[in-house]
Amino acid sequence: MISKLPKIGTTIFTTMSALAKEHNAINLSQGFPDFECDSRLKELATKHIVDGANQYAPMIGTLQLRECIFNIIKNCYNASYDVNDEITITAGATQAVYTCIATIINAGDEVIVFEPAYDCYVPAIEVHGGKAIPIQLIAPFFKIDWEMVKSKITKKTKCIIVNTPHNPSATILSKDDLLELQKIVIANNLYLISDEVYEHMVFDEHTHESVSKYPELKERSFIISSFGKTIHTTGWKIGYVLACKKLTSEFRKIHQYLVFCVNNALQLAIADYLNNQKNYLNVKAFYEEKRNFFVKKISNSKFKILESKGTYFQLLDYSTITDEKDTAFAIRLIKEKKLASIPLSVFYSSNVNQKLLRFCFAKKEETLLKAAEIICSI
């Protein structure tokens, strides 16, 4: 067999979590909570299972959840998507990303990807015969140079992928960024895939600039989000895609043959739960408090703390501690200090070692305190 992805192996998240388990280390590597979701949400899931919502859901998602999403987008961004023709429920954000790419990318197409990039983007592009064109963003600000973006566009360019709030850098795109992006997309007749799974985790005085807020850009875009991040249920793997009717129609042609539909009872439970606005509006304060707690506890360490404007990740610069490559240092931290993180270089296609590690603070306070004690001891 000739592999379609010969360079792809086990993801860094699986590798580091396995190492953490092997060495009984505190796991701040993979981005999942170590605390339970709201008991009310569990009760709602149980109720819908007991009530019989155990057969196929509609291919496009339950009406209740699509209506809930409509209300969230209207409430947060004053934007509107048709419940029947422009909102689709997916089996998590990764499936949504893959399906969006499958919808628009043909052999020979080029896709601009900003690195550090979440690891599912490039393989999905390559498996469909496309070519990822990486643009490297550098610490500490990871700012996009829009003139460089323009210089990378060719006749083969089909799409740009953005991620805001950004995993792994914990930065966000500004209104000025979105306006520049809109100009470029429209001027070059491009598509946009906007990964916004951390949309409800934007901290301090900052706000999330969703693509849905920009009407001209919205018409050429797929917007992806995930309930797993918002309601602390990453294992439920339920997300959604927003797109205009024409794009959604093509998206669903592929979606129906990848998963057909998503867990029925859990969709209904999420809809019931998120009809209470505080259950998504309060996420910002919840994670901001965790970020502040973690940062305060490590403030006297030898690590330099980069600003986390969004997501539930914190980057730490270890350049004053060791000259080791980030991958080597991360592995040594697991084995010697019993603390797992993710080295930033793995999010780049080329060897970019900025001596940065990514830590997830979506953890119980006691977990963060133990991790902070280790960090301060280094």
N, C-alpha and C positions, 0 to 999 in steps of 0.2 A: 504494500500500500504506500502511495505517495502522500505524505502528510500535507494538509492544507495550511497548517501552522507549525512548521518544523522548529521554530525557535521558541515555541511556547511550552513551558513546563508547569509545575505546581505554582500557584500564586504565592507571593510573599506573605500574604495574610494567613494562609493555611500553614506555611512553613514556620512562621514565628509563633503562631498559636500552638502548634505541635511541640515546638521546642519549649515553650512556656510550660506546657503540661508535663513534658518529660522531666524538666528541672524544677517543677513545683514553684514556678515563678509567678509573680503578680503580673497579670496580662493587661497592659495598657496598649497593646498593639492593634488587634482587630477592633473595628468600630462597632461594638455592641454593648449595651448596658449590662451590668451585673446585678441589677435590681429588677424587681417585678413591675409589670405594668399595673395600671389602676385596677383594683379588684372589681370595680363597677364594669369595666370593659370585659373582664372575664365572665361576669354574670350575664352580660348581654350576649356574649358568644355562646354560652351554655344554653341560654333561653332559646336562641334561634336554632340550635342543634336539636333541642328537645321538641321545639315546635315544628320540626320537620324540614328545615331548609338544608337538606342533605343531598339534593340532586343537582344537576347542572344549573348554573346561573346563566343568564343571557350572555351570549358571546361578548357583547360590548360592555358588560357589567350590569349590576342591578340598578334599576331606576333610582332607588333610594340613595345609593352611594353617588351616582352621577349628579343627582339633585343637590346632595350635600356638597360636592366639589364645586358645583355652580355657585352656591352660596358663599363658600370660602373665598373663591377667586373674586367674586363681586365685593365681598366685605373687605378683603385685604388690598386689592389692587384696582377696584372699580372697573374691572374688565368683565366681559361676558362671552361665554361659549355655549353653543347650543347643546342642550342636554342629550339629544338623540344623535346628533351628527358630528359632534366635535369633542366629545369626552369619551375616553376608552380606559377601562380598568385592566391593568396588566399584572402579571405574576412578578411583582417587584420592579425596581428601577433598571436592573441589569437587563432583564428581558425587554423592557421598554427601549433601552438604548440600542440593543441589538436589532430590534424590529424596525426602529426608525432608520438605522443605517441600511438595513436590508431593503427598505422601501425606496430609498433614493440613490443608492450607490451601485454603479455598474462597473464592469472591468475597465480599468484605465482612469477612472475618476480620482481626483485628488481631494483630500479633506484636511483642512487646517486644524491642528490640534495643539493646544497650549500645554506645555510641560512645565512643572510636574503634572501628570495626567492620571486620572483613575484608570486602573489597568484593563478595563473591559473595552475601552474605545478602539484602540489600535487593532487588536485581534479581529473585532467585528468588521472593521474596514477591510482588512487584508483578506479575510475569508470570502469576501464578496468581490475580490479582484481589484479593490481600490488601493490607493497609496496614501498613507498618512504623511502630512507635511508638518513636522514639529517646529514650534516656535518656543524657545526656552525662556522661561520667566525666572528671574534671579532674586534671591533673598537680599534684603529683608522685606521688600515691598511687593515683589512678584507682579510688578506693573506691566501691563500690556503696552507695547510700542505699536500704535496703530499704523504708523508709517511703514514699519517692518511688515506688518500684516499685508498692507497694500502691495508691497514689493514681492510677496510670496504668491500672489494670485496669478494664475495662468489661465489659458483657455481650457485647461482640464479641471480647474477648481470647481467643485460642485457644492461644497458644504463647509461650514465652520462649526466646530463644537466648542461651546463654552460651559463653564461650571461655576455657578455662584449661588450661595457661598461656596468657596473653593476647598475641595479636598485634594491635596493634603495641606495646603498653605494656610488655611483659615483666613484668607483674605476675601474681599467682596468687590464686585464691579460697581462703579459709581454711575450716576446719571449721565455724566459726560462720556463714560465708557460706552454705555448703551446707545447714546446718540451717534457716536463714531461708528459703532458696530452696525447700526441701522443704515447709515450712509453707505458703508462698504457692501453690505448684503444687497441692498437695492441697486446700487450702481453696477454691480457685477452679476446680478440675476442669480444669486446664490440661495441655498437653503441654510437654515440654522437649526442646530439641535442644542437646546438649552437645558442642562442638567441642574435642576433647582431643588434637589431632594432635601437640602438643609434650609429651606426657605423660611422656616419659623425659628431659626437659630441665628439671629443677627443681633449683635450686642451693642451696649452703650447707646450713643446717639445715632447710630447708623440705622438705615432702613434697607430692606431687600428690594432691589430694582429688578422686578420680574419682567421678562420679555413681554408678558401679557399687557403691560402698561404702555407699550409702544405700538400703536395700531398698524403702522406700515410694516414694522418688523414682525409683528404677530402673524401677519398673513403668510409669511414665508417660513414659519418656525414650528418645530415640535418642542413643546415644553414638557419636561419629565419631572415628576415628583414621587415621593414615597411616604406611605403612612408609617412604615417601620421606624423611621427616624422620629416622627412627630409623636407617636403614641407608645414608643419604647417596645415595639414588637417586631424586631428585625426578622425573626423566624417565621412570621406570618407571610412574608414576601407578597405584599400587595401594594401596588403603586398605580400610577395613571399617566396618561398622555393627553395633552391638550393640543389641538391643531385645527386649522380651518377645515371645512367640509371636504374639499378636494383632497387635501393631504390625508385626512383621517380615513377617507374611503380607500385609498391605496394602502395605508397602514394596516387596516383591518383585513385586507386580503391575505396578508402574511400572518398577522396575529392569529387568525382563526386556525391556521395549520401548525402553529408553534405550540399553543396552549389551549386553544379554543376558548376556554373560560377560566375564571378564577374562583377560589373557594366561596361558595354561596353564603353560608352562615356567617363567616367572618366579615364579608362585605356588609351584610346587614348590621352586624354588631358595630362596625366602624362608623357607619352612617348614623346610627342611633347616638353613639358616643360623641361624635364631632358636631352633631346638631346643637350641642351646647358649646358656644363659642369659646368659653374659657379653656376648654380642653385642647385648643390649639393656640390660642392667643397667649396663654400662660407659659408656653414652652420656652419662650425667650428668657423670661426671668428665671425659670428653673435652671437652665443650663448656664446662664450668666453667673448665677450664684455658685455653681460648681466650678466654673472657670476661675472665678475670683478666689475661692477657697484653695484650689490647687496652686494657683500662682502665688498666693500669699505664703503658703507652706514651703514653697521652693525658692522664695525670693532671696534667701541667703546662701543658696548653692553656688557652685562655680559655673553653672550653666547660664547662658544668656537667654532671656525669655523674649521671644518675638511676640508681637501683638496678635492676639486671636480675635478677629472681628466677627467671626461666625463659625458654624459647624460645632462639633464637640471635640475638636482636636487642638492641641497645643504643640507648636514647634519649639524645640530647645536647641541652642547652638552650643556645642561642646568643644569649640576650637581652642579654648584655654586649658583644656583638660588633657587632650591627646591629639596626635597627628594621624591616628588610625583612620582608615576608610570607614565610612559610616556603617557599612554592612558588617565589618569585622567587629567594630565597637558594639553594635547592637547585639550581636551574638555573644560577645564577652559579657555584656551586662546581664544577659539571661543566665549564663552558666556560672558567673562569679557573684553577681549581685542579686540574682533572682528577680529581675525586672525586665519585662518584655516591652519593646517599642518597635516602630517601623522606621528603617533608614530611608531618608528622603530620596536618595539616588535611584532607588528602584522605580520611581515614578517618571524617570527620564529614559529616553531611548538610547542616549549616549552616556558616557561615564562623567556625570556631573557630581562631584563630591563637595558639598558646601558645609560639611560637618554639622548636619542637622538630623535630628531624630523627631519623629512624630509620636505624641502620646495622646491617648484617648481619655478624656475626663468624664465620660458618661458612666461613671462608677459610683458606688456607695461612698459616703464620706470616709468610712473606715478604710476602704481600699485606697482611696486617694491619700490618706494620711500615711499609710504604710509605704506607699510608693514614694511620697515626698521625703520620708525619713531616709530611704535608700538613696534618692537623688542628692540629698544634702550630705550624705556620707561619702560621696564620690569625689 
